[in-house]
């Protein structure tokens, strides 16, 4: 579980809720018309932008922001070097049936064991990478759309509330509820966008970049194994995917 995402989400809403409670009755911040305009309105507008299946799949992708734990590139390097040593001693067929922790690496090794040419293996795995990134970007796009639409729906609700208020200036009792709609829709839209949708989209982009980097590292490892590159040379090549500080730590560990 990604504690940073969970702590940030709970903390943001906790601070907002605390400020509301300290300032007075929390019930005054609950307004059904405002919730309908911003909540359902945002969902309906975003549905117009994307297919229904993509919209619902985005929430499954969003779980990566909370539950996904990226693999350590250093462990991938060590596993790749270990497989390279086995292939150097026993040939590529010696990798058949080996237990491999990463599914993408396992698929690539299986393609090698099946005797496919390096170019074919690279094409197949690159296609897998591109399709995965496309799915991730689709999820990010939906949450960014929510971040764009929610404040706009809040502004629409504000205008509705102002119109209702101005048309009932002769009735003091109607001014308050209309003003509540005007202000609360803006609040709801800002909270949904800035405390939920946009941060989730940014975290998904970070996770996508981490996964892209790890898969690029794995592609290099598989290519090196097929070409019979010396495992020590391969290790130095794969370390270029690490930040400079982590390269030094990896060398000390070795």
C-alpha positions as CSV (number, residue, x, y, z in Angstrom):
1,X,0.0,0.0,0.0
2,X,1.2,3.5,-0.8
3,X,1.0,5.3,2.5
4,X,1.9,8.7,1.0
5,X,-1.3,8.6,-1.1
6,X,-3.5,7.4,1.8
7,X,-2.0,9.8,4.3
8,X,-2.3,12.7,1.9
9,X,-5.9,12.0,1.0
10,X,-7.1,11.5,4.6
11,X,-5.0,14.4,5.8
12,X,-6.4,16.8,3.2
13,X,-10.0,15.9,3.9
14,X,-9.3,15.8,7.6
15,X,-7.9,19.4,7.6
16,X,-10.9,20.6,5.6
17,X,-13.4,18.9,7.9
18,X,-11.6,20.1,11.0
19,X,-11.7,23.7,9.8
20,X,-15.5,23.3,9.0
21,X,-16.2,21.9,12.5
22,X,-14.2,24.4,14.3
23,X,-15.9,27.3,12.5
24,X,-19.4,26.2,13.5
25,X,-22.1,23.7,12.5
26,X,-20.9,21.2,9.8
27,X,-24.5,20.7,8.6
28,X,-24.5,24.1,6.9
29,X,-21.9,22.8,4.5
30,X,-24.3,20.0,3.3
31,X,-26.5,21.2,0.5
32,X,-28.3,18.7,-1.7
33,X,-28.7,21.0,-4.8
34,X,-25.0,21.8,-4.7
35,X,-24.0,18.1,-4.4
36,X,-26.3,17.3,-7.4
37,X,-24.8,20.0,-9.6
38,X,-21.2,19.2,-8.8
39,X,-21.3,15.5,-8.1
40,X,-23.7,14.1,-10.7
41,X,-23.0,17.0,-13.1
42,X,-19.3,16.2,-13.1
43,X,-19.9,12.5,-13.7
44,X,-22.3,13.2,-16.6
45,X,-20.0,15.6,-18.3
46,X,-17.0,13.3,-18.0
47,X,-19.2,10.4,-19.4
48,X,-19.7,12.5,-22.5
49,X,-15.9,12.7,-22.9
50,X,-15.1,9.0,-22.6
51,X,-16.7,5.6,-23.3
52,X,-18.6,4.0,-20.4
53,X,-16.2,1.1,-20.1
54,X,-13.2,3.5,-20.0
55,X,-14.8,5.6,-17.3
56,X,-15.4,2.7,-14.9
57,X,-12.1,1.0,-15.6
58,X,-10.4,4.3,-14.5
59,X,-11.4,3.6,-10.9
60,X,-9.8,0.2,-11.1
61,X,-6.6,1.8,-12.5
62,X,-6.8,4.4,-9.7
63,X,-6.2,1.7,-7.1
64,X,-2.6,1.8,-8.3
65,X,-2.3,5.1,-6.6
66,X,-3.2,3.4,-3.3
67,X,-2.2,-0.3,-3.5
68,X,0.6,-0.5,-6.1
69,X,4.1,-1.0,-4.8
70,X,6.6,-0.6,-7.6
71,X,9.3,-3.2,-7.8
72,X,12.8,-2.3,-6.8
73,X,15.0,-1.8,-9.9
74,X,18.0,-3.1,-8.0
75,X,16.2,-6.4,-7.4
76,X,15.3,-6.6,-11.0
77,X,19.0,-6.0,-12.0
78,X,20.1,-8.8,-9.6
79,X,17.6,-11.2,-11.0
80,X,18.5,-10.3,-14.5
81,X,22.2,-10.9,-13.9
82,X,21.4,-14.2,-12.2
83,X,19.5,-15.3,-15.2
84,X,22.3,-14.1,-17.5
85,X,24.8,-16.2,-15.6
86,X,22.6,-19.3,-15.9
87,X,22.1,-18.7,-19.7
88,X,25.9,-18.2,-20.1
89,X,26.6,-21.6,-18.5
90,X,23.7,-23.7,-19.7
91,X,22.4,-21.8,-22.7
92,X,19.0,-20.0,-23.0
93,X,17.2,-23.4,-22.7
94,X,18.6,-23.6,-19.2
95,X,16.2,-20.8,-18.2
96,X,13.1,-22.9,-18.9
97,X,11.1,-23.6,-15.8
98,X,13.1,-21.1,-13.7
99,X,11.0,-19.3,-11.1
100,X,10.9,-15.6,-12.0
101,X,9.3,-13.0,-9.8
102,X,8.3,-10.4,-12.4
103,X,5.6,-11.5,-14.9
104,X,7.0,-9.2,-17.7
105,X,10.5,-10.6,-17.3
106,X,9.0,-14.1,-17.2
107,X,7.2,-13.6,-20.4
108,X,10.3,-12.2,-22.1
109,X,12.4,-15.2,-20.9
110,X,9.8,-17.6,-22.2
111,X,9.9,-16.0,-25.6
112,X,13.6,-16.4,-25.6
113,X,13.4,-20.1,-24.5
114,X,10.9,-20.7,-27.3
115,X,13.6,-19.7,-29.8
116,X,12.3,-16.4,-31.1
117,X,14.6,-13.9,-32.7
118,X,15.7,-10.9,-30.6
119,X,13.9,-8.5,-32.8
120,X,10.7,-10.4,-32.5
121,X,11.0,-10.6,-28.8
122,X,11.6,-6.9,-28.5
123,X,8.6,-6.1,-30.8
124,X,6.3,-8.3,-28.7
125,X,7.4,-6.8,-25.4
126,X,7.4,-3.2,-26.7
127,X,3.8,-3.8,-27.8
128,X,3.0,-4.9,-24.2
129,X,4.7,-1.8,-22.8
130,X,2.8,0.5,-25.1
131,X,-0.6,-1.0,-24.4
132,X,0.0,-0.8,-20.7
133,X,1.1,2.8,-20.8
134,X,-2.0,3.6,-23.0
135,X,-4.3,2.1,-20.3
136,X,-2.6,4.1,-17.6
137,X,-2.8,7.3,-19.6
138,X,-6.5,6.7,-20.2
139,X,-7.0,6.5,-16.5
140,X,-5.0,9.6,-15.9
141,X,-7.0,11.5,-18.6
142,X,-10.3,10.6,-16.9
143,X,-9.1,11.9,-13.5
144,X,-7.7,15.0,-15.1
145,X,-11.1,15.5,-16.8
146,X,-12.8,15.3,-13.4
147,X,-10.3,17.9,-12.1
148,X,-11.2,20.2,-15.0
149,X,-15.0,19.7,-14.9
150,X,-15.7,19.8,-11.2
151,X,-14.7,23.5,-10.7
152,X,-16.6,24.4,-13.9
153,X,-19.7,22.7,-12.6
154,X,-19.1,24.6,-9.3
155,X,-19.1,27.8,-11.3
156,X,-22.3,26.8,-13.0
157,X,-23.9,26.1,-9.6
158,X,-22.7,29.5,-8.4
159,X,-24.4,31.2,-11.3
160,X,-27.6,29.3,-10.7
161,X,-27.5,30.3,-7.0
162,X,-26.9,34.0,-7.9
163,X,-29.7,34.0,-10.4
164,X,-32.1,32.5,-7.8
165,X,-30.9,35.0,-5.2
166,X,-31.3,38.0,-7.5
167,X,-34.8,37.0,-8.6
168,X,-35.9,36.6,-5.0
169,X,-34.5,39.8,-3.5
170,X,-38.0,40.7,-2.2
171,X,-38.1,37.5,-0.2
172,X,-35.3,37.6,2.5
173,X,-35.9,33.9,3.4
174,X,-35.0,32.8,-0.2
175,X,-31.7,34.7,-0.3
176,X,-29.9,32.5,2.2
177,X,-30.5,29.1,0.5
178,X,-29.7,30.6,-2.9
179,X,-26.5,32.0,-1.6
180,X,-25.6,28.7,-0.1
181,X,-26.0,27.0,-3.5
182,X,-23.8,29.7,-5.0
183,X,-21.0,29.3,-2.6
184,X,-21.1,25.6,-1.8
185,X,-21.0,24.5,-5.4
186,X,-17.7,26.4,-5.8
187,X,-16.4,24.8,-2.7
188,X,-17.4,21.3,-3.7
189,X,-15.9,21.7,-7.1
190,X,-12.6,23.0,-5.8
191,X,-12.3,20.2,-3.2
192,X,-13.1,17.4,-5.7
193,X,-10.5,18.8,-8.2
194,X,-7.7,19.8,-5.9
195,X,-7.9,17.4,-3.0
196,X,-8.8,14.3,-5.0
197,X,-8.9,14.1,-8.8
198,X,-5.7,16.0,-9.8
199,X,-3.5,14.4,-7.1
200,X,-4.7,10.9,-8.1
201,X,-3.9,11.7,-11.8
202,X,-0.5,12.9,-10.8
203,X,0.2,9.8,-8.7
204,X,-0.9,7.6,-11.6
205,X,1.5,9.4,-13.9
206,X,4.3,8.8,-11.4
207,X,3.4,5.1,-11.2
208,X,3.3,4.8,-15.0
209,X,6.7,6.3,-15.3
210,X,8.1,3.9,-12.7
211,X,6.6,1.0,-14.5
212,X,7.9,2.2,-17.9
213,X,11.4,2.5,-16.5
214,X,11.3,-1.0,-15.0
215,X,10.1,-2.5,-18.2
216,X,12.7,-0.7,-20.2
217,X,15.3,-2.1,-17.8
218,X,13.9,-5.6,-18.3
219,X,13.9,-5.2,-22.1
220,X,17.6,-4.4,-21.9
221,X,18.3,-7.4,-19.7
222,X,16.4,-9.8,-22.0
223,X,18.2,-8.4,-25.1
224,X,21.6,-8.8,-23.3
225,X,20.8,-12.4,-22.4
226,X,19.8,-13.3,-26.0
227,X,23.0,-11.6,-27.3
228,X,25.2,-13.5,-24.8
229,X,26.6,-10.3,-23.3
230,X,28.9,-10.9,-20.3
231,X,26.8,-10.7,-17.1
232,X,29.2,-8.2,-15.5
233,X,28.9,-6.0,-18.6
234,X,25.2,-6.4,-18.6
235,X,25.0,-5.4,-14.9
236,X,26.9,-2.2,-15.6
237,X,24.6,-1.5,-18.5
238,X,21.5,-2.0,-16.3
239,X,22.8,0.2,-13.5
240,X,22.5,3.2,-15.9
241,X,18.8,3.0,-15.2
242,X,19.4,3.8,-11.5
243,X,20.0,7.2,-10.0
244,X,23.7,7.9,-9.5
245,X,23.5,7.6,-5.7
246,X,21.7,4.2,-5.9
247,X,24.4,2.9,-8.3
248,X,27.0,3.5,-5.7
249,X,24.9,1.7,-3.1
250,X,24.4,-1.3,-5.4
251,X,28.1,-1.6,-5.9
252,X,28.8,-1.5,-2.2
253,X,26.1,-4.2,-1.7
254,X,27.8,-6.4,-4.3
